[in-house]
């Protein structure tokens, strides 16, 4: 068994791979926060059918949903610097590739979050928006204080799935030179020839990260349930 699989090497390698987990978490957290802002803005543009912007948003969402993530990663990380370089912006190539990775992750996740939030916002009774405006709130205040908080609570399960999808997509960033857990496993495997142990380590780490996100979703879901129950009690009283 030791010839084909070494549990000792697997356990020894795990701390090394965990030291690169910060890249995975950093990319996921920053890109998802930005994607939620972008997705919410795009959703509102589509709901209100803003001239010109609505068509642009539809094209953006269609492109992201219709092309593989890896193609988008290559287009942003390699294509954008090349295009800008042709226009004289040579300094763009000196920027860290991680910035381009965050950009593509935000754009990719933002398109899916836009559709999630659009459906969630449309599920909120329009009367709440009208009532808020009737007491002197602007449309922006009504969305910020009343509509969007409810929409986000409704969208928790779908947003959780999107965060998990983004987390797993981070395993592809090694294709553009970012050193994360998977790329470190590749490098270690090229010297030790113990790829199975290393890939199992990476898989286990991703499973625990996904379980942590799921646990957070369950916690928020329970909080949403308590909020509904309290609201129902107030209504009855």
Secondary structure by P-SEA (a helix, b strand, c coil): ccccccaaaaaaaaaaaaaaaaaaaaaaaaaaaaaaaaaaaaaaaaaaccaaaaaaaaaaaaaaaaccaaaaaaaaacaaaaaaaaacccccccccaaaaaaaaaaaaaaaaaaaaaaaaaaaccaaaaaaaaaacccaaaaaacccaaaaaaaaaaaaaaaaaaaaaacccccccccccaaaaaaaaaaaccaaaaaaaaaaaaaaaaaaaaaaaaaaaaaaaaaaaaaaaaaaac
